[in-house]
Amino acid sequence: MKSSFGQTLRVTVWGESHAPSVGVDIDGFPAGYHIDPDAVAEFMSRRAPGRDEFSTSRREDDIPEFLSGVENGVTTGGVIRAEIKNRDVRSSDYDNVRNVPRPGHADYAARVKYGDGYNMAGGGPFSGRMTAPLCAAGALAIGLLSKNGITVHAEPVEIGGVSGGIDAMKDAIAGAKADDDSVGGVVECVAGGLPAGVGGPLFDGMEGLISSAVFAIPAVKGIEFGAGFSAARMRGSENNDPFTVKDGRIITTKNDHGGILGGITSGAPLVFRAAFKPTPSIAKEQDSVDLTTLENVKLTVKGRHDPCVVLRAVPAVESACAIAILDALLTDGRILKTE
């Protein structure tokens, strides 16, 4: 199964959680960019599973192999194909859910759409595993943007209703894990250095472009820009960001608009927050149905799962943001430095 995003920069993610590999094809990436393998590996390691007690015990190297579009470490302008091997799979853990859909997962909806022959072990193409190739593309996009003075940084700001620092958030994860349960959270992302004038109105707006990419991350259930939903409780005089001139530049005195006005960047930092639901695969017994007998049954999910996806999702959010921004810049015809 394949899924694609982008207009000028076309990113296509393919594979399944327990297939031999997952990967990404990147069409439209500029030629002449030198890939730093150490930077890519470091970025990928932030998302990789099995690194600490707050993630799944599944252990994958997650080092992408570039099969095309790159010569001697430099992008050629052709389609870049990167493949990531799946080396630590245990598909037998999912035998008991083949006919019993896991609550909160895509199992039932996917079976209705694709039939009962589709391999949903580990979540199949709906798995968080698919953010590995997304991050492979994101690593290149972030690297190219940085050469043009644009930074993308995300971090968790709330986990399990706790927002008192990373240690308190990790305590919330540990508490849920000890109870055979899971928690969700919120990731905030800031893109700095973006010039004003990128994007467009309506369907070409930056909010829509970024949202489309961010919602490709499994478990994302909401997104807000700038003041977001709290703007609905403000008056216009509160929400509007006054303009002023500073050092010969037009800026706003605050940033409730999140760096986007009318779908177009204003030159202020682009700020959004993405909400993640709790991991649906939990060890607690849950109610489900047998799709063959149409009987109500009890289900205990086996396998290795994150008690919270938020920590490992941070580089995926950065990747989605960077890919959307790079696509918008290229679609606008912006000339980007590659060296």
C-alpha positions in Angstrom: 0.0 0.0 0.0 1.2 3.5 -0.8 0.2 6.9 0.4 1.4 10.2 -1.1 1.6 13.9 -0.1 2.7 17.1 -1.8 2.3 19.1 -5.0 5.9 19.9 -6.2 7.7 17.8 -3.6 5.9 14.5 -3.8 6.5 12.2 -0.9 5.1 8.6 -1.1 5.4 6.3 1.9 5.0 2.5 1.3 5.2 -0.8 3.1 3.7 -2.3 6.2 4.7 -2.7 9.9 5.6 -6.4 9.5 6.5 -6.5 5.8 10.2 -7.1 5.0 10.7 -3.3 4.8 9.1 0.1 4.7 10.2 3.0 2.6 9.7 6.3 0.9 9.9 7.8 -2.6 10.7 11.5 -2.8 10.0 13.2 -6.1 11.0 16.8 -6.7 13.7 17.2 -4.2 16.4 19.6 -5.5 19.7 18.3 -6.9 23.0 19.1 -5.2 22.1 18.6 -1.6 24.8 16.6 0.3 23.2 14.1 2.7 24.9 14.0 6.1 24.5 10.3 7.1 25.3 11.0 10.8 22.7 13.7 11.0 20.1 11.4 9.4 21.0 8.6 11.7 20.8 10.9 14.8 17.4 12.2 13.7 16.0 8.7 13.0 17.2 7.4 16.4 14.9 9.9 18.1 11.9 8.0 16.6 13.4 4.5 16.6 11.7 1.9 18.8 13.2 0.0 21.7 15.4 2.8 23.1 14.0 3.1 26.6 11.3 2.0 29.0 8.8 4.5 27.6 8.6 2.9 24.2 7.9 -0.5 22.7 10.5 -3.2 23.2 10.6 -3.9 19.5 14.1 -2.9 18.4 14.9 -1.6 14.9 18.0 0.0 13.6 16.0 2.4 11.4 18.9 3.4 9.1 17.5 4.2 5.6 19.3 2.9 2.6 19.2 5.3 -0.4 18.6 3.1 -3.5 18.1 5.9 -6.1 18.2 9.6 -6.5 21.6 9.9 -4.6 25.1 9.6 -6.0 28.1 9.8 -3.7 25.9 11.2 -1.0 24.5 14.0 -3.1 20.9 14.3 -4.4 20.7 14.1 -8.2 17.3 15.6 -8.7 15.8 12.3 -9.6 13.4 10.3 -7.5 15.0 9.5 -4.1 14.0 6.0 -2.8 14.9 5.1 0.7 14.3 1.7 2.2 14.2 0.7 5.9 14.4 -3.0 6.8 12.0 -4.5 9.4 14.2 -6.9 11.3 12.4 -7.4 14.7 8.9 -8.5 13.9 6.7 -11.0 15.8 3.6 -11.4 13.7 2.3 -14.3 15.8 1.5 -11.8 18.5 -1.4 -10.7 16.3 -3.0 -14.1 15.6 -5.7 -13.5 18.2 -6.8 -10.2 16.6 -7.1 -11.5 13.0 -10.9 -11.8 13.3 -11.3 -9.7 16.4 -10.7 -5.9 15.8 -8.8 -4.0 18.4 -10.8 -1.1 19.8 -9.3 2.2 18.7 -7.4 0.6 15.8 -8.0 0.6 12.1 -8.6 -3.2 12.1 -12.4 -3.1 11.5 -12.5 -0.2 9.1 -9.6 -1.6 7.1 -11.3 -5.0 6.9 -14.5 -3.5 5.6 -12.6 -1.6 2.9 -9.9 -4.1 1.9 -11.3 -7.5 2.9 -10.0 -10.2 5.3 -6.8 -11.1 3.4 -4.9 -7.9 4.3 -1.9 -8.3 6.7 -2.7 -6.1 9.7 0.0 -7.6 11.9 1.5 -4.7 13.9 -1.1 -2.4 12.4 -0.1 -3.0 8.8 0.1 0.2 6.8 -1.8 2.1 9.6 1.0 1.5 12.1 3.2 4.1 13.7 6.0 2.1 12.1 5.1 4.1 8.9 6.5 7.2 10.5 10.0 5.8 10.0 10.0 6.5 6.2 8.2 9.7 6.9 11.2 10.7 9.2 13.7 9.6 6.5 12.1 12.2 4.1 11.8 14.7 7.0 15.5 14.4 7.8 16.3 15.5 4.2 13.7 18.3 4.3 14.9 19.6 7.6 18.5 19.6 6.5 17.7 21.5 3.3 15.6 24.1 5.1 18.3 24.7 7.7 20.7 25.6 4.8 18.2 28.3 4.0 17.8 29.7 7.5 14.6 27.9 8.4 14.4 25.8 11.6 11.8 23.3 12.7 11.6 22.2 16.3 9.0 20.3 18.2 8.6 19.1 21.8 5.9 17.5 24.0 4.0 20.1 26.0 1.5 17.8 27.7 1.2 14.1 28.3 -1.7 12.4 30.1 -3.0 15.8 31.2 0.3 16.7 32.8 2.3 19.7 31.5 4.8 20.2 34.4 8.0 19.4 32.6 9.4 16.3 30.9 10.0 14.4 34.1 6.4 14.8 35.3 5.2 13.7 31.8 7.3 10.6 31.9 5.9 9.8 35.3 2.4 9.9 33.7 3.6 7.4 31.1 5.1 5.1 33.7 1.9 5.3 35.8 -0.3 4.3 32.8 2.1 1.5 31.8 2.1 0.1 35.3 -1.7 0.0 35.1 -1.6 -1.9 31.7 -2.9 1.3 30.1 -1.7 4.2 27.9 -1.8 8.0 27.7 -1.9 10.6 24.9 -0.6 14.1 24.8 0.2 17.3 22.8 3.3 18.2 20.7 4.0 21.8 19.9 6.0 22.6 16.8 7.7 25.9 15.8 9.1 26.8 12.4 11.4 29.8 12.5 13.0 31.9 9.8 10.2 31.4 7.3 9.8 34.4 4.9 6.5 36.2 4.6 4.4 35.4 1.6 4.6 31.6 1.4 1.3 29.7 0.8 -2.0 30.8 -0.5 -5.7 31.2 0.2 -8.3 28.5 0.7 -7.1 25.1 -0.4 -3.5 26.4 -0.8 -3.3 27.7 2.8 -0.4 26.7 5.0 -2.6 25.5 7.7 -4.2 23.0 5.4 -0.9 21.8 3.9 0.7 21.2 7.2 -2.5 19.6 8.7 -2.7 17.2 5.8 0.9 16.0 6.5 0.6 16.0 10.3 -2.6 13.9 10.1 -0.6 11.2 8.3 0.9 10.5 11.7 -1.1 7.7 13.3 -2.8 8.7 16.6 -3.0 12.4 15.7 -6.6 13.5 16.4 -6.4 17.3 16.4 -4.3 20.3 15.4 -4.4 24.0 16.2 -2.4 27.0 15.0 -1.4 30.0 17.1 -4.0 30.7 19.7 -6.0 27.8 18.2 -9.3 26.9 19.8 -8.8 29.5 22.6 -9.3 32.2 19.9 -13.0 31.1 19.8 -13.3 32.5 23.3 -11.6 35.8 22.5 -12.8 39.1 21.2 -11.3 40.4 18.0 -9.5 43.1 19.9 -7.8 40.4 21.9 -7.1 38.0 19.1 -5.8 40.4 16.5 -2.0 40.9 16.5 -1.1 44.6 16.0 1.4 45.5 13.3 4.5 47.6 14.1 7.8 48.5 12.4 11.0 47.3 14.1 14.5 47.8 12.5 12.8 48.6 9.2 10.8 45.4 9.2 7.0 45.0 9.6 6.3 42.6 12.5 3.4 41.8 14.8 3.6 42.6 18.6 2.4 39.1 19.5 1.7 35.9 17.6 -1.8 34.6 18.3 -2.1 34.1 14.5 0.7 31.5 14.6 2.6 33.0 11.8 -0.1 32.5 9.2 -2.6 35.0 7.9 -5.1 34.1 5.2 -3.2 30.9 4.6 0.0 32.8 3.9 3.1 33.1 6.2 3.5 36.5 7.9 7.2 36.2 8.7 6.4 35.5 12.4 7.3 32.0 13.8 4.9 29.4 12.5 3.4 27.7 15.6 1.0 24.8 15.9 0.1 22.0 18.3 -0.9 18.4 17.5 -3.0 16.3 19.8 -2.3 12.5 20.1 -4.7 10.0 21.4 -3.6 7.3 23.9 -2.1 4.2 22.3 -5.1 1.9 21.5 -3.1 -1.4 22.0 -3.2 -1.9 25.8 -2.9 -5.0 28.0 -6.2 -4.4 29.7 -9.1 -6.7 28.7 -11.4 -4.9 26.3 -14.8 -5.6 24.6 -14.8 -6.4 20.9 -16.6 -8.7 18.4 -15.7 -11.8 16.4 -16.1 -10.7 12.8 -16.7 -14.3 11.7 -19.3 -15.4 14.3 -20.7 -11.9 15.0 -20.5 -12.6 18.7 -19.4 -10.3 21.4 -16.0 -11.3 22.8 -13.3 -10.2 25.3 -10.0 -9.2 23.8 -6.5 -8.9 25.4 -4.0 -7.4 23.0 -0.6 -9.1 22.9 2.6 -7.9 21.4 5.0 -5.0 22.1 3.5 -1.5 22.2 4.3 2.1 23.4 2.4 3.1 26.5 2.5 6.6 24.9 3.5 7.5 21.4 4.1 11.2 22.1 7.8 11.1 22.8 8.7 9.2 19.7 6.2 11.2 17.6 8.2 14.5 18.1 10.5 14.0 15.1 7.6 12.7 13.0 5.8 16.1 13.7 9.0 17.9 12.7 9.2 15.8 9.5 5.6 16.5 8.5 6.0 20.2 9.1 9.3 20.4 7.2 8.0 18.4 4.2 4.9 20.6 4.0 7.0 23.8 4.2 9.5 22.6 1.6 6.7 21.7 -0.7 5.1 25.1 -0.4 8.4 26.9 -1.0 9.1 24.8 -4.1 5.6 25.3 -5.4 6.0 29.1 -4.9 9.1 28.9 -7.1 11.5 29.9 -4.3 15.1 29.3 -5.2 16.8 27.3 -2.4 20.4 27.0 -1.5 21.6 23.3 -1.4 25.1 23.9 -0.2 
